[in-house]
Amino acid sequence: MLKYLLSVEMLLIVLLMWAVFIIDFLLPGINLNYLGIQPRKIEGLMGILFSPFLHVGLTHIVFNSIPLLVLSALIRLSVGSSQLRTVIVLGIIASGFGTWVFSSAGVVVGASGLVYAFIGFLFADAYFNPSLRSWLFAIISFFLYGGAFLSLFVFNPVVSWAAHFWGFVAGALIASILRRPKTSARKSSW
């Protein structure tokens, strides 16, 4: 049953997150978090790709891992593996770039930009592609992670509001780009 829910890509991403976290923890003189997003610095652009794999603590990585697995399963069930891969890649890049441009000073790490991209995608997919399935998955994601959505409007100095906000916006834009064409109820005789 799990093989139908979880994508190989998402499992690999989460496993890589944990591998990096364990290596960072076990090697005492090394702190890989400097590889995160450094806003508005050219050398910080590489952090867009590295940031999702870097975490500051156990709570941080757990609170990113579980939503990534759950929300990616909802997206996979809703729109399929191919579109999930697109959401993953574009979600990482777009949320990371938004964070790089708009975040305050400091280094930003974590996969919450992708988590919020998944939430934004599920909500917007229900709007752009209304169906029982898309609405069901949007409602499930809201019940599970509605608090995360509401946190978009709360500022906390130790949490990257920019990553959350731009992740959500990225997910909504991705859903808009990937919207499926409407089919008419009646087929033309042509």
C-alpha positions in Angstrom: 0.0 0.0 0.0 2.8 2.5 0.9 4.4 2.0 -2.5 1.2 3.5 -4.1 1.3 6.5 -1.7 4.9 7.5 -1.5 7.0 8.4 -4.5 10.6 7.1 -4.8 11.8 10.7 -5.4 10.3 12.0 -2.2 11.6 9.1 -0.2 15.1 9.7 -1.6 14.9 13.4 -0.8 13.8 12.7 2.8 16.5 10.0 3.2 19.1 12.4 1.9 17.9 15.1 4.3 18.4 12.6 7.2 21.8 11.5 5.9 23.0 15.1 5.8 21.6 15.7 9.2 23.3 12.7 10.7 26.6 13.4 9.1 26.4 17.0 10.3 25.6 15.8 13.8 28.3 13.1 13.9 31.2 15.2 12.6 31.7 17.8 15.4 33.8 20.5 13.7 31.6 20.6 10.7 28.4 22.7 10.4 27.0 22.4 6.9 24.3 25.0 7.5 26.5 27.7 6.0 25.5 26.1 2.7 22.0 27.4 3.1 20.4 30.4 1.4 22.2 33.6 2.1 19.8 36.3 1.0 20.9 38.6 -1.8 24.5 37.3 -1.9 25.7 35.7 -5.1 27.4 32.9 -3.2 24.0 32.3 -1.4 22.3 31.3 -4.6 23.7 27.7 -4.3 21.8 27.5 -1.0 18.6 27.3 -3.1 19.5 23.7 -3.9 21.2 22.9 -0.6 18.8 24.5 1.9 16.1 21.8 1.8 18.6 19.2 2.9 20.0 21.2 5.9 18.3 21.4 9.3 19.2 23.0 12.6 17.9 20.3 14.9 15.9 17.1 15.3 12.6 18.9 15.7 13.2 20.9 12.6 13.9 17.9 10.4 11.0 15.9 11.8 8.6 18.7 11.3 9.8 19.0 7.7 10.0 15.2 6.9 6.5 14.2 8.0 4.6 16.9 6.0 6.8 16.3 3.0 5.9 12.6 2.9 2.2 13.1 3.7 1.6 16.1 1.3 3.6 14.5 -1.5 1.5 11.4 -1.2 -1.7 13.6 -1.5 -0.2 15.3 -4.6 0.8 12.0 -6.1 -2.7 10.6 -5.6 -4.3 13.8 -6.9 -2.3 14.6 -10.0 0.2 11.7 -10.5 3.9 11.1 -10.2 5.0 13.2 -13.2 3.3 16.4 -11.9 4.6 15.6 -8.4 8.2 15.7 -9.7 7.5 19.0 -11.4 6.1 20.4 -8.1 9.1 19.2 -6.2 11.7 20.7 -8.6 9.9 24.0 -9.3 8.8 24.2 -5.6 12.5 24.0 -4.4 13.7 26.5 -7.0 10.9 29.1 -6.8 10.6 29.1 -3.0 14.3 29.2 -2.7 14.6 32.1 -5.1 11.9 34.0 -3.4 13.6 33.4 -0.1 17.0 34.6 -1.5 15.4 37.8 -2.8 13.1 38.7 0.1 14.4 37.1 3.3 16.0 39.2 6.0 19.7 38.7 6.8 21.0 35.4 8.0 21.3 31.9 6.5 18.0 30.1 5.7 17.9 26.3 5.9 15.2 23.6 5.9 12.6 22.2 3.6 9.7 24.2 4.8 9.7 26.2 1.5 8.9 22.9 -0.3 6.3 21.9 2.4 4.5 25.2 1.8 4.8 24.8 -1.9 3.0 21.5 -1.5 0.2 23.1 0.6 -0.1 26.0 -1.9 -0.3 23.5 -4.8 -3.0 21.4 -3.2 -5.1 24.5 -2.4 -4.7 26.1 -5.8 -5.1 22.8 -7.7 -8.6 22.5 -6.1 -9.4 26.0 -7.4 -7.9 25.6 -10.9 -9.0 22.0 -11.4 -12.1 21.6 -9.3 -13.1 18.0 -8.8 -14.1 15.8 -5.9 -10.6 14.5 -5.8 -8.8 17.8 -5.8 -11.1 19.3 -3.2 -10.8 16.2 -1.0 -7.0 16.4 -1.0 -7.1 20.2 -0.4 -9.5 19.7 2.6 -7.4 16.9 4.0 -4.2 19.0 3.7 -6.0 21.9 5.4 -7.2 19.7 8.3 -3.7 18.3 8.7 -1.7 21.4 8.1 -4.2 24.3 8.4 -2.1 25.7 11.2 0.9 25.9 8.8 -1.3 27.9 6.4 -2.4 30.3 9.2 1.3 30.7 10.2 1.8 32.6 6.9 0.3 35.6 8.7 2.4 35.3 11.9 6.0 36.6 12.1 8.5 34.8 14.2 12.1 36.0 14.2 13.6 32.4 14.3 11.4 31.1 11.4 11.9 32.0 7.8 8.6 33.7 7.0 9.9 34.3 3.4 10.5 30.6 2.8 7.0 29.8 4.0 5.3 32.6 2.0 7.3 32.1 -1.2 6.8 28.4 -1.0 3.1 28.8 -0.8 3.1 31.3 -3.6 5.3 29.0 -5.7 2.9 26.1 -5.1 -0.1 28.1 -6.2 1.7 29.4 -9.3 2.7 25.8 -10.2 -0.9 24.7 -9.9 -1.9 27.5 -12.2 0.7 26.6 -14.8 -0.2 22.9 -14.6 -3.9 23.4 -14.7 -5.6 20.8 -16.8 -7.8 21.9 -19.8 -11.5 21.9 -19.1 -13.5 19.3 -21.0 -16.9 20.2 -22.2 -19.9 18.2 -21.0 -21.0 17.6 -24.6 -18.7 16.4 -27.3 -18.8 18.2 -30.6 -20.0 16.3 -33.7 -17.0 17.7 -35.6 
